[in-house]
Amino acid sequence: MDSECSRPAGIAFLMSSITITYTVYPPTETVLPDELPTSRTIEVAVNASQDSGSSYYGGLHEALAEARNQIGIDLTIWRDAVGKLELSKESKKGKMDEEEESDGEGDEE
């Protein structure tokens, strides 16, 4: 079977990349982390030879793992920022509930 495309002799490299863009919409009360904007684009190069399918898929696998790790790091920072806000809300709510219970204890005679 003849192909209309031909590759030059030697190793040809496929230079492509994985690009991921995301935007985080944290609650308005969240203290925003200085090191991380709410919108970000991550681009990871896929470095692999076109001569071998396994080489390409190996490079693709590595690039996906790197992109996933970068997003994981970013989302962990956001989780911690939002989590601190949620913890402060819970502790305030817990204190208010305790105060209401202690105010109501003497009225039940």
Secondary structure, 3 states (H helix, E strand, C coil): CCCCCCCCCCCCEEEEEEEEEEECCCCCCCCCCCCCCCEEEEEEEEEEECCCHHHHHHHHHHHHHHHHHHHHHHHHHHHHHHHHHHHHHHHHHHHHHHHHHHHHHHHCC
